[in-house]
Amino acid sequence: MDEELFERQLSELLVEIQKYPAVGREKATVATTGVEHKQEKLKGNITHLQNSHLRLAIKYLTFDLEATKRENRMLRRLLEEGM
């Protein structure tokens, strides 16, 4: 598309937009604001989910570490009793 055609189509589009009443444009602005609000809420939910996942992973690793320590103590006792 050459520049002249682009400019002409852009001008036509601007004319068409101006035909719509201002109320319609305000509704479009409100709709855009609603979408932005939903995007922010979704970002917050994703962050919360990531934090929850990290907390769960830390709890699991802590549990696994404690279980490994218990098993090591038990095996040491068995070794000491066997000697």
PDB file of N, CA, C and O in Angstrom, chain B, residues numbered from 101:
ATOM      1  N   MET B 101       0.865  -1.168   0.000  1.00  0.00           N
ATOM      2  CA  MET B 101       0.000   0.000   0.000  1.00  0.00           C
ATOM      3  C   MET B 101       0.909   1.228   0.000  1.00  0.00           C
ATOM      4  O   MET B 101       1.808   1.378   0.828  1.00  0.00           O
ATOM      5  N   ASP B 102       0.632   2.084  -0.957  1.00  0.00           N
ATOM      6  CA  ASP B 102       1.464   3.275  -1.005  1.00  0.00           C
ATOM      7  C   ASP B 102       0.962   4.320  -0.016  1.00  0.00           C
ATOM      8  O   ASP B 102      -0.137   4.215   0.528  1.00  0.00           O
ATOM      9  N   GLU B 103       1.776   5.301   0.192  1.00  0.00           N
ATOM     10  CA  GLU B 103       1.503   6.300   1.223  1.00  0.00           C
ATOM     11  C   GLU B 103       0.247   7.112   0.921  1.00  0.00           C
ATOM     12  O   GLU B 103      -0.508   7.447   1.833  1.00  0.00           O
ATOM     13  N   GLU B 104       0.020   7.426  -0.339  1.00  0.00           N
ATOM     14  CA  GLU B 104      -1.148   8.223  -0.723  1.00  0.00           C
ATOM     15  C   GLU B 104      -2.443   7.470  -0.436  1.00  0.00           C
ATOM     16  O   GLU B 104      -3.405   8.054   0.062  1.00  0.00           O
ATOM     17  N   LEU B 105      -2.469   6.190  -0.745  1.00  0.00           N
ATOM     18  CA  LEU B 105      -3.648   5.369  -0.482  1.00  0.00           C
ATOM     19  C   LEU B 105      -3.890   5.247   1.019  1.00  0.00           C
ATOM     20  O   LEU B 105      -5.025   5.321   1.490  1.00  0.00           O
ATOM     21  N   PHE B 106      -2.817   5.063   1.745  1.00  0.00           N
ATOM     22  CA  PHE B 106      -2.932   4.965   3.201  1.00  0.00           C
ATOM     23  C   PHE B 106      -3.507   6.247   3.788  1.00  0.00           C
ATOM     24  O   PHE B 106      -4.413   6.195   4.619  1.00  0.00           O
ATOM     25  N   GLU B 107      -2.994   7.387   3.366  1.00  0.00           N
ATOM     26  CA  GLU B 107      -3.469   8.682   3.862  1.00  0.00           C
ATOM     27  C   GLU B 107      -4.955   8.864   3.542  1.00  0.00           C
ATOM     28  O   GLU B 107      -5.718   9.338   4.383  1.00  0.00           O
ATOM     29  N   ARG B 108      -5.363   8.489   2.327  1.00  0.00           N
ATOM     30  CA  ARG B 108      -6.759   8.646   1.931  1.00  0.00           C
ATOM     31  C   ARG B 108      -7.671   7.764   2.769  1.00  0.00           C
ATOM     32  O   ARG B 108      -8.727   8.210   3.217  1.00  0.00           O
ATOM     33  N   GLN B 109      -7.264   6.500   2.987  1.00  0.00           N
ATOM     34  CA  GLN B 109      -8.082   5.589   3.792  1.00  0.00           C
ATOM     35  C   GLN B 109      -8.141   6.049   5.246  1.00  0.00           C
ATOM     36  O   GLN B 109      -9.175   5.915   5.900  1.00  0.00           O
ATOM     37  N   LEU B 110      -7.047   6.584   5.747  1.00  0.00           N
ATOM     38  CA  LEU B 110      -7.035   7.102   7.114  1.00  0.00           C
ATOM     39  C   LEU B 110      -7.979   8.289   7.245  1.00  0.00           C
ATOM     40  O   LEU B 110      -8.706   8.402   8.231  1.00  0.00           O
ATOM     41  N   SER B 111      -7.970   9.164   6.264  1.00  0.00           N
ATOM     42  CA  SER B 111      -8.877  10.314   6.278  1.00  0.00           C
ATOM     43  C   SER B 111     -10.329   9.853   6.252  1.00  0.00           C
ATOM     44  O   SER B 111     -11.163  10.394   6.979  1.00  0.00           O
ATOM     45  N   GLU B 112     -10.641   8.858   5.423  1.00  0.00           N
ATOM     46  CA  GLU B 112     -12.002   8.338   5.341  1.00  0.00           C
ATOM     47  C   GLU B 112     -12.429   7.733   6.679  1.00  0.00           C
ATOM     48  O   GLU B 112     -13.562   7.907   7.130  1.00  0.00           O
ATOM     49  N   LEU B 113     -11.511   7.036   7.281  1.00  0.00           N
ATOM     50  CA  LEU B 113     -11.808   6.414   8.575  1.00  0.00           C
ATOM     51  C   LEU B 113     -12.084   7.478   9.638  1.00  0.00           C
ATOM     52  O   LEU B 113     -13.011   7.333  10.435  1.00  0.00           O
ATOM     53  N   LEU B 114     -11.289   8.535   9.651  1.00  0.00           N
ATOM     54  CA  LEU B 114     -11.495   9.620  10.616  1.00  0.00           C
ATOM     55  C   LEU B 114     -12.850  10.295  10.394  1.00  0.00           C
ATOM     56  O   LEU B 114     -13.526  10.666  11.354  1.00  0.00           O
ATOM     57  N   VAL B 115     -13.242  10.452   9.138  1.00  0.00           N
ATOM     58  CA  VAL B 115     -14.550  11.035   8.833  1.00  0.00           C
ATOM     59  C   VAL B 115     -15.658  10.135   9.362  1.00  0.00           C
ATOM     60  O   VAL B 115     -16.628  10.620   9.943  1.00  0.00           O
ATOM     61  N   GLU B 116     -15.521   8.840   9.167  1.00  0.00           N
ATOM     62  CA  GLU B 116     -16.523   7.890   9.656  1.00  0.00           C
ATOM     63  C   GLU B 116     -16.615   7.928  11.182  1.00  0.00           C
ATOM     64  O   GLU B 116     -17.710   7.863  11.740  1.00  0.00           O
ATOM     65  N   ILE B 117     -15.496   8.032  11.839  1.00  0.00           N
ATOM     66  CA  ILE B 117     -15.487   8.083  13.308  1.00  0.00           C
ATOM     67  C   ILE B 117     -16.205   9.335  13.794  1.00  0.00           C
ATOM     68  O   ILE B 117     -16.936   9.299  14.784  1.00  0.00           O
ATOM     69  N   GLN B 118     -15.992  10.430  13.097  1.00  0.00           N
ATOM     70  CA  GLN B 118     -16.628  11.678  13.507  1.00  0.00           C
ATOM     71  C   GLN B 118     -18.141  11.640  13.337  1.00  0.00           C
ATOM     72  O   GLN B 118     -18.848  12.417  13.978  1.00  0.00           O
ATOM     73  N   LYS B 119     -18.652  10.754  12.490  1.00  0.00           N
ATOM     74  CA  LYS B 119     -20.098  10.632  12.280  1.00  0.00           C
ATOM     75  C   LYS B 119     -20.804  10.073  13.513  1.00  0.00           C
ATOM     76  O   LYS B 119     -21.971  10.380  13.757  1.00  0.00           O
ATOM     77  N   TYR B 120     -20.102   9.259  14.282  1.00  0.00           N
ATOM     78  CA  TYR B 120     -20.717   8.658  15.465  1.00  0.00           C
ATOM     79  C   TYR B 120     -20.900   9.712  16.545  1.00  0.00           C
ATOM     80  O   TYR B 120     -20.070  10.609  16.699  1.00  0.00           O
ATOM     81  N   PRO B 121     -21.995   9.597  17.293  1.00  0.00           N
ATOM     82  CA  PRO B 121     -22.218  10.582  18.361  1.00  0.00           C
ATOM     83  C   PRO B 121     -21.171  10.439  19.464  1.00  0.00           C
ATOM     84  O   PRO B 121     -20.557   9.388  19.645  1.00  0.00           O
ATOM     85  N   ALA B 122     -20.996  11.537  20.189  1.00  0.00           N
ATOM     86  CA  ALA B 122     -20.005  11.543  21.273  1.00  0.00           C
ATOM     87  C   ALA B 122     -20.350  10.513  22.329  1.00  0.00           C
ATOM     88  O   ALA B 122     -19.452   9.951  22.955  1.00  0.00           O
ATOM     89  N   VAL B 123     -21.651  10.249  22.543  1.00  0.00           N
ATOM     90  CA  VAL B 123     -22.059   9.252  23.550  1.00  0.00           C
ATOM     91  C   VAL B 123     -21.500   7.891  23.190  1.00  0.00           C
ATOM     92  O   VAL B 123     -21.043   7.156  24.065  1.00  0.00           O
ATOM     93  N   GLY B 124     -21.532   7.552  21.929  1.00  0.00           N
ATOM     94  CA  GLY B 124     -20.985   6.267  21.494  1.00  0.00           C
ATOM     95  C   GLY B 124     -19.491   6.178  21.759  1.00  0.00           C
ATOM     96  O   GLY B 124     -18.970   5.139  22.165  1.00  0.00           O
ATOM     97  N   ARG B 125     -18.817   7.296  21.519  1.00  0.00           N
ATOM     98  CA  ARG B 125     -17.376   7.310  21.785  1.00  0.00           C
ATOM     99  C   ARG B 125     -17.085   7.191  23.268  1.00  0.00           C
ATOM    100  O   ARG B 125     -16.104   6.560  23.662  1.00  0.00           O
ATOM    101  N   GLU B 126     -17.942   7.802  24.105  1.00  0.00           N
ATOM    102  CA  GLU B 126     -17.772   7.692  25.551  1.00  0.00           C
ATOM    103  C   GLU B 126     -17.968   6.249  26.001  1.00  0.00           C
ATOM    104  O   GLU B 126     -17.249   5.756  26.870  1.00  0.00           O
ATOM    105  N   LYS B 127     -18.947   5.578  25.404  1.00  0.00           N
ATOM    106  CA  LYS B 127     -19.178   4.167  25.748  1.00  0.00           C
ATOM    107  C   LYS B 127     -17.957   3.327  25.382  1.00  0.00           C
ATOM    108  O   LYS B 127     -17.564   2.425  26.122  1.00  0.00           O
ATOM    109  N   ALA B 128     -17.372   3.634  24.248  1.00  0.00           N
ATOM    110  CA  ALA B 128     -16.173   2.906  23.843  1.00  0.00           C
ATOM    111  C   ALA B 128     -15.042   3.146  24.835  1.00  0.00           C
ATOM    112  O   ALA B 128     -14.285   2.228  25.152  1.00  0.00           O
ATOM    113  N   THR B 129     -14.926   4.384  25.329  1.00  0.00           N
ATOM    114  CA  THR B 129     -13.897   4.709  26.319  1.00  0.00           C
ATOM    115  C   THR B 129     -14.152   3.948  27.616  1.00  0.00           C
ATOM    116  O   THR B 129     -13.223   3.422  28.228  1.00  0.00           O
ATOM    117  N   VAL B 130     -15.422   3.891  28.030  1.00  0.00           N
ATOM    118  CA  VAL B 130     -15.773   3.155  29.251  1.00  0.00           C
ATOM    119  C   VAL B 130     -15.479   1.680  29.071  1.00  0.00           C
ATOM    120  O   VAL B 130     -14.969   1.030  29.984  1.00  0.00           O
ATOM    121  N   ALA B 131     -15.799   1.140  27.889  1.00  0.00           N
ATOM    122  CA  ALA B 131     -15.524  -0.274  27.622  1.00  0.00           C
ATOM    123  C   ALA B 131     -14.024  -0.546  27.682  1.00  0.00           C
ATOM    124  O   ALA B 131     -13.592  -1.569  28.214  1.00  0.00           O
ATOM    125  N   THR B 132     -13.242   0.364  27.141  1.00  0.00           N
ATOM    126  CA  THR B 132     -11.786   0.213  27.176  1.00  0.00           C
ATOM    127  C   THR B 132     -11.288   0.242  28.618  1.00  0.00           C
ATOM    128  O   THR B 132     -10.413  -0.538  28.994  1.00  0.00           O
ATOM    129  N   THR B 133     -11.848   1.143  29.421  1.00  0.00           N
ATOM    130  CA  THR B 133     -11.460   1.226  30.817  1.00  0.00           C
ATOM    131  C   THR B 133     -11.811  -0.074  31.541  1.00  0.00           C
ATOM    132  O   THR B 133     -11.043  -0.547  32.380  1.00  0.00           O
ATOM    133  N   GLY B 134     -12.969  -0.650  31.217  1.00  0.00           N
ATOM    134  CA  GLY B 134     -13.362  -1.925  31.820  1.00  0.00           C
ATOM    135  C   GLY B 134     -12.395  -3.035  31.477  1.00  0.00           C
ATOM    136  O   GLY B 134     -12.063  -3.865  32.323  1.00  0.00           O
ATOM    137  N   VAL B 135     -11.943  -3.049  30.230  1.00  0.00           N
ATOM    138  CA  VAL B 135     -10.983  -4.071  29.801  1.00  0.00           C
ATOM    139  C   VAL B 135      -9.670  -3.891  30.550  1.00  0.00           C
ATOM    140  O   VAL B 135      -9.063  -4.865  30.994  1.00  0.00           O
ATOM    141  N   GLU B 136      -9.237  -2.650  30.687  1.00  0.00           N
ATOM    142  CA  GLU B 136      -7.987  -2.387  31.407  1.00  0.00           C
ATOM    143  C   GLU B 136      -8.099  -2.832  32.860  1.00  0.00           C
ATOM    144  O   GLU B 136      -7.155  -3.386  33.423  1.00  0.00           O
ATOM    145  N   HIS B 137      -9.262  -2.585  33.463  1.00  0.00           N
ATOM    146  CA  HIS B 137      -9.482  -3.008  34.852  1.00  0.00           C
ATOM    147  C   HIS B 137      -9.419  -4.534  34.955  1.00  0.00           C
ATOM    148  O   HIS B 137      -8.825  -5.076  35.887  1.00  0.00           O
ATOM    149  N   LYS B 138     -10.034  -5.215  33.996  1.00  0.00           N
ATOM    150  CA  LYS B 138     -10.004  -6.682  34.010  1.00  0.00           C
ATOM    151  C   LYS B 138      -8.584  -7.210  33.811  1.00  0.00           C
ATOM    152  O   LYS B 138      -8.196  -8.211  34.414  1.00  0.00           O
ATOM    153  N   GLN B 139      -7.811  -6.527  32.959  1.00  0.00           N
ATOM    154  CA  GLN B 139      -6.421  -6.937  32.746  1.00  0.00           C
ATOM    155  C   GLN B 139      -5.614  -6.791  34.030  1.00  0.00           C
ATOM    156  O   GLN B 139      -4.830  -7.674  34.379  1.00  0.00           O
ATOM    157  N   GLU B 140      -5.806  -5.674  34.733  1.00  0.00           N
ATOM    158  CA  GLU B 140      -5.088  -5.466  35.991  1.00  0.00           C
ATOM    159  C   GLU B 140      -5.486  -6.515  37.025  1.00  0.00           C
ATOM    160  O   GLU B 140      -4.641  -7.035  37.753  1.00  0.00           O
ATOM    161  N   LYS B 141      -6.777  -6.818  37.082  1.00  0.00           N
ATOM    162  CA  LYS B 141      -7.259  -7.829  38.023  1.00  0.00           C
ATOM    163  C   LYS B 141      -6.664  -9.193  37.681  1.00  0.00           C
ATOM    164  O   LYS B 141      -6.268  -9.943  38.573  1.00  0.00           O
ATOM    165  N   LEU B 142      -6.604  -9.513  36.389  1.00  0.00           N
ATOM    166  CA  LEU B 142      -6.026 -10.784  35.955  1.00  0.00           C
ATOM    167  C   LEU B 142      -4.539 -10.853  36.308  1.00  0.00           C
ATOM    168  O   LEU B 142      -4.052 -11.893  36.751  1.00  0.00           O
ATOM    169  N   LYS B 143      -3.821  -9.749  36.112  1.00  0.00           N
ATOM    170  CA  LYS B 143      -2.399  -9.712  36.482  1.00  0.00           C
ATOM    171  C   LYS B 143      -2.230  -9.947  37.983  1.00  0.00           C
ATOM    172  O   LYS B 143      -1.328 -10.668  38.411  1.00  0.00           O
ATOM    173  N   GLY B 144      -3.108  -9.332  38.776  1.00  0.00           N
ATOM    174  CA  GLY B 144      -3.056  -9.542  40.223  1.00  0.00           C
ATOM    175  C   GLY B 144      -3.327 -10.988  40.591  1.00  0.00           C
ATOM    176  O   GLY B 144      -2.672 -11.544  41.472  1.00  0.00           O
ATOM    177  N   ASN B 145      -4.302 -11.604  39.910  1.00  0.00           N
ATOM    178  CA  ASN B 145      -4.609 -13.010  40.178  1.00  0.00           C
ATOM    179  C   ASN B 145      -3.438 -13.913  39.802  1.00  0.00           C
ATOM    180  O   ASN B 145      -3.137 -14.871  40.513  1.00  0.00           O
ATOM    181  N   ILE B 146      -2.788 -13.613  38.703  1.00  0.00           N
ATOM    182  CA  ILE B 146      -1.640 -14.419  38.273  1.00  0.00           C
ATOM    183  C   ILE B 146      -0.505 -14.291  39.288  1.00  0.00           C
ATOM    184  O   ILE B 146       0.131 -15.285  39.637  1.00  0.00           O
ATOM    185  N   THR B 147      -0.253 -13.081  39.756  1.00  0.00           N
ATOM    186  CA  THR B 147       0.789 -12.867  40.763  1.00  0.00           C
ATOM    187  C   THR B 147       0.466 -13.634  42.039  1.00  0.00           C
ATOM    188  O   THR B 147       1.341 -14.266  42.631  1.00  0.00           O
ATOM    189  N   HIS B 148      -0.796 -13.575  42.458  1.00  0.00           N
ATOM    190  CA  HIS B 148      -1.222 -14.301  43.658  1.00  0.00           C
ATOM    191  C   HIS B 148      -1.033 -15.804  43.460  1.00  0.00           C
ATOM    192  O   HIS B 148      -0.573 -16.492  44.370  1.00  0.00           O
ATOM    193  N   LEU B 149      -1.382 -16.316  42.286  1.00  0.00           N
ATOM    194  CA  LEU B 149      -1.225 -17.740  41.997  1.00  0.00           C
ATOM    195  C   LEU B 149       0.248 -18.143  42.025  1.00  0.00           C
ATOM    196  O   LEU B 149       0.596 -19.194  42.562  1.00  0.00           O
ATOM    197  N   GLN B 150       1.107 -17.314  41.451  1.00  0.00           N
ATOM    198  CA  GLN B 150       2.542 -17.611  41.457  1.00  0.00           C
ATOM    199  C   GLN B 150       3.076 -17.628  42.889  1.00  0.00           C
ATOM    200  O   GLN B 150       3.864 -18.503  43.249  1.00  0.00           O
ATOM    201  N   ASN B 151       2.649 -16.662  43.704  1.00  0.00           N
ATOM    202  CA  ASN B 151       3.096 -16.631  45.095  1.00  0.00           C
ATOM    203  C   ASN B 151       2.603 -17.852  45.859  1.00  0.00           C
ATOM    204  O   ASN B 151       3.339 -18.426  46.662  1.00  0.00           O
ATOM    205  N   SER B 152       1.350 -18.250  45.609  1.00  0.00           N
ATOM    206  CA  SER B 152       0.802 -19.431  46.276  1.00  0.00           C
ATOM    207  C   SER B 152       1.586 -20.671  45.879  1.00  0.00           C
ATOM    208  O   SER B 152       1.867 -21.530  46.715  1.00  0.00           O
ATOM    209  N   HIS B 153       1.939 -20.762  44.597  1.00  0.00           N
ATOM    210  CA  HIS B 153       2.707 -21.914  44.125  1.00  0.00           C
ATOM    211  C   HIS B 153       4.076 -21.951  44.802  1.00  0.00           C
ATOM    212  O   HIS B 153       4.543 -23.016  45.206  1.00  0.00           O
ATOM    213  N   LEU B 154       4.712 -20.797  44.925  1.00  0.00           N
ATOM    214  CA  LEU B 154       6.022 -20.753  45.579  1.00  0.00           C
ATOM    215  C   LEU B 154       5.922 -21.153  47.049  1.00  0.00           C
ATOM    216  O   LEU B 154       6.773 -21.887  47.552  1.00  0.00           O
ATOM    217  N   ARG B 155       4.880 -20.671  47.745  1.00  0.00           N
ATOM    218  CA  ARG B 155       4.703 -21.050  49.155  1.00  0.00           C
ATOM    219  C   ARG B 155       4.495 -22.547  49.290  1.00  0.00           C
ATOM    220  O   ARG B 155       5.046 -23.173  50.196  1.00  0.00           O
ATOM    221  N   LEU B 156       3.701 -23.128  48.394  1.00  0.00           N
ATOM    222  CA  LEU B 156       3.466 -24.564  48.442  1.00  0.00           C
ATOM    223  C   LEU B 156       4.753 -25.342  48.173  1.00  0.00           C
ATOM    224  O   LEU B 156       5.025 -26.343  48.836  1.00  0.00           O
ATOM    225  N   ALA B 157       5.538 -24.885  47.207  1.00  0.00           N
ATOM    226  CA  ALA B 157       6.799 -25.552  46.893  1.00  0.00           C
ATOM    227  C   ALA B 157       7.750 -25.494  48.083  1.00  0.00           C
ATOM    228  O   ALA B 157       8.437 -26.473  48.373  1.00  0.00           O
ATOM    229  N   ILE B 158       7.796 -24.366  48.769  1.00  0.00           N
ATOM    230  CA  ILE B 158       8.664 -24.225  49.942  1.00  0.00           C
ATOM    231  C   ILE B 158       8.205 -25.158  51.057  1.00  0.00           C
ATOM    232  O   ILE B 158       9.028 -25.788  51.722  1.00  0.00           O
ATOM    233  N   LYS B 159       6.882 -25.247  51.264  1.00  0.00           N
ATOM    234  CA  LYS B 159       6.367 -26.149  52.297  1.00  0.00           C
ATOM    235  C   LYS B 159       6.712 -27.590  51.978  1.00  0.00           C
ATOM    236  O   LYS B 159       7.091 -28.351  52.869  1.00  0.00           O
ATOM    237  N   TYR B 160       6.584 -27.979  50.698  1.00  0.00           N
ATOM    238  CA  TYR B 160       6.931 -29.340  50.318  1.00  0.00           C
ATOM    239  C   TYR B 160       8.412 -29.604  50.541  1.00  0.00           C
ATOM    240  O   TYR B 160       8.776 -30.653  51.073  1.00  0.00           O
ATOM    241  N   LEU B 161       9.271 -28.671  50.145  1.00  0.00           N
ATOM    242  CA  LEU B 161      10.713 -28.869  50.318  1.00  0.00           C
ATOM    243  C   LEU B 161      11.080 -28.959  51.798  1.00  0.00           C
ATOM    244  O   LEU B 161      11.948 -29.745  52.176  1.00  0.00           O
ATOM    245  N   THR B 162      10.429 -28.164  52.628  1.00  0.00           N
ATOM    246  CA  THR B 162      10.670 -28.221  54.074  1.00  0.00           C
ATOM    247  C   THR B 162      10.252 -29.581  54.618  1.00  0.00           C
ATOM    248  O   THR B 162      10.982 -30.193  55.398  1.00  0.00           O
ATOM    249  N   PHE B 163       9.069 -30.057  54.205  1.00  0.00           N
ATOM    250  CA  PHE B 163       8.597 -31.369  54.628  1.00  0.00           C
ATOM    251  C   PHE B 163       9.579 -32.459  54.201  1.00  0.00           C
ATOM    252  O   PHE B 163       9.914 -33.340  54.992  1.00  0.00           O
ATOM    253  N   ASP B 164      10.042 -32.398  52.946  1.00  0.00           N
ATOM    254  CA  ASP B 164      10.969 -33.400  52.431  1.00  0.00           C
ATOM    255  C   ASP B 164      12.291 -33.365  53.185  1.00  0.00           C
ATOM    256  O   ASP B 164      12.869 -34.414  53.469  1.00  0.00           O
ATOM    257  N   LEU B 165      12.775 -32.176  53.511  1.00  0.00           N
ATOM    258  CA  LEU B 165      14.021 -32.053  54.273  1.00  0.00           C
ATOM    259  C   LEU B 165      13.878 -32.680  55.654  1.00  0.00           C
ATOM    260  O   LEU B 165      14.760 -33.416  56.096  1.00  0.00           O
ATOM    261  N   GLU B 166      12.772 -32.394  56.339  1.00  0.00           N
ATOM    262  CA  GLU B 166      12.550 -32.976  57.666  1.00  0.00           C
ATOM    263  C   GLU B 166      12.444 -34.498  57.591  1.00  0.00           C
ATOM    264  O   GLU B 166      12.971 -35.202  58.452  1.00  0.00           O
ATOM    265  N   ALA B 167      11.765 -35.002  56.565  1.00  0.00           N
ATOM    266  CA  ALA B 167      11.647 -36.461  56.404  1.00  0.00           C
ATOM    267  C   ALA B 167      13.023 -37.082  56.162  1.00  0.00           C
ATOM    268  O   ALA B 167      13.335 -38.141  56.707  1.00  0.00           O
ATOM    269  N   THR B 168      13.841 -36.424  55.348  1.00  0.00           N
ATOM    270  CA  THR B 168      15.190 -36.937  55.080  1.00  0.00           C
ATOM    271  C   THR B 168      16.028 -36.942  56.354  1.00  0.00           C
ATOM    272  O   THR B 168      16.776 -37.890  56.591  1.00  0.00           O
ATOM    273  N   LYS B 169      15.916 -35.909  57.173  1.00  0.00           N
ATOM    274  CA  LYS B 169      16.653 -35.866  58.439  1.00  0.00           C
ATOM    275  C   LYS B 169      16.221 -37.008  59.353  1.00  0.00           C
ATOM    276  O   LYS B 169      17.059 -37.656  59.980  1.00  0.00           O
ATOM    277  N   ARG B 170      14.898 -37.257  59.428  1.00  0.00           N
ATOM    278  CA  ARG B 170      14.402 -38.363  60.268  1.00  0.00           C
ATOM    279  C   ARG B 170      14.936 -39.701  59.776  1.00  0.00           C
ATOM    280  O   ARG B 170      15.362 -40.542  60.568  1.00  0.00           O
ATOM    281  N   GLU B 171      14.909 -39.887  58.467  1.00  0.00           N
ATOM    282  CA  GLU B 171      15.418 -41.137  57.904  1.00  0.00           C
ATOM    283  C   GLU B 171      16.910 -41.301  58.180  1.00  0.00           C
ATOM    284  O   GLU B 171      17.363 -42.401  58.496  1.00  0.00           O
ATOM    285  N   ASN B 172      17.673 -40.221  58.064  1.00  0.00           N
ATOM    286  CA  ASN B 172      19.115 -40.291  58.341  1.00  0.00           C
ATOM    287  C   ASN B 172      19.376 -40.664  59.799  1.00  0.00           C
ATOM    288  O   ASN B 172      20.246 -41.486  60.085  1.00  0.00           O
ATOM    289  N   ARG B 173      18.610 -40.053  60.733  1.00  0.00           N
ATOM    290  CA  ARG B 173      18.786 -40.394  62.153  1.00  0.00           C
ATOM    291  C   ARG B 173      18.474 -41.864  62.399  1.00  0.00           C
ATOM    292  O   ARG B 173      19.194 -42.553  63.122  1.00  0.00           O
ATOM    293  N   MET B 174      17.380 -42.338  61.781  1.00  0.00           N
ATOM    294  CA  MET B 174      16.990 -43.729  61.967  1.00  0.00           C
ATOM    295  C   MET B 174      18.071 -44.665  61.404  1.00  0.00           C
ATOM    296  O   MET B 174      18.419 -45.651  62.054  1.00  0.00           O
ATOM    297  N   LEU B 175      18.597 -44.382  60.233  1.00  0.00           N
ATOM    298  CA  LEU B 175      19.627 -45.228  59.632  1.00  0.00           C
ATOM    299  C   LEU B 175      20.922 -45.187  60.446  1.00  0.00           C
ATOM    300  O   LEU B 175      21.605 -46.205  60.557  1.00  0.00           O
ATOM    301  N   ARG B 176      21.268 -44.037  61.013  1.00  0.00           N
ATOM    302  CA  ARG B 176      22.469 -43.946  61.864  1.00  0.00           C
ATOM    303  C   ARG B 176      22.322 -44.834  63.098  1.00  0.00           C
ATOM    304  O   ARG B 176      23.247 -45.540  63.497  1.00  0.00           O
ATOM    305  N   ARG B 177      21.104 -44.772  63.700  1.00  0.00           N
ATOM    306  CA  ARG B 177      20.867 -45.627  64.876  1.00  0.00           C
ATOM    307  C   ARG B 177      21.003 -47.105  64.507  1.00  0.00           C
ATOM    308  O   ARG B 177      21.609 -47.879  65.247  1.00  0.00           O
ATOM    309  N   LEU B 178      20.436 -47.497  63.359  1.00  0.00           N
ATOM    310  CA  LEU B 178      20.535 -48.883  62.917  1.00  0.00           C
ATOM    311  C   LEU B 178      21.990 -49.297  62.702  1.00  0.00           C
ATOM    312  O   LEU B 178      22.394 -50.402  63.065  1.00  0.00           O
ATOM    313  N   LEU B 179      22.764 -48.397  62.110  1.00  0.00           N
ATOM    314  CA  LEU B 179      24.184 -48.696  61.879  1.00  0.00           C
ATOM    315  C   LEU B 179      24.940 -48.833  63.193  1.00  0.00           C
ATOM    316  O   LEU B 179      25.772 -49.727  63.351  1.00  0.00           O
ATOM    317  N   GLU B 180      24.642 -47.927  64.149  1.00  0.00           N
ATOM    318  CA  GLU B 180      25.325 -47.978  65.433  1.00  0.00           C
ATOM    319  C   GLU B 180      24.943 -49.237  66.209  1.00  0.00           C
ATOM    320  O   GLU B 180      25.790 -49.833  66.873  1.00  0.00           O
ATOM    321  N   GLU B 181      23.694 -49.640  66.132  1.00  0.00           N
ATOM    322  CA  GLU B 181      23.264 -50.850  66.841  1.00  0.00           C
ATOM    323  C   GLU B 181      23.832 -52.112  66.197  1.00  0.00           C
ATOM    324  O   GLU B 181      24.067 -53.108  66.880  1.00  0.00           O
ATOM    325  N   GLY B 182      24.051 -52.072  64.884  1.00  0.00           N
ATOM    326  CA  GLY B 182      24.576 -53.232  64.174  1.00  0.00           C
ATOM    327  C   GLY B 182      26.043 -53.462  64.427  1.00  0.00           C
ATOM    328  O   GLY B 182      26.523 -54.577  64.228  1.00  0.00           O
ATOM    329  N   MET B 183      26.778 -52.454  64.859  1.00  0.00           N
ATOM    330  CA  MET B 183      28.210 -52.612  65.068  1.00  0.00           C
ATOM    331  C   MET B 183      28.494 -53.147  66.384  1.00  0.00           C
ATOM    332  O   MET B 183      29.658 -53.346  66.731  1.00  0.00           O
TER     333      MET B 183
END
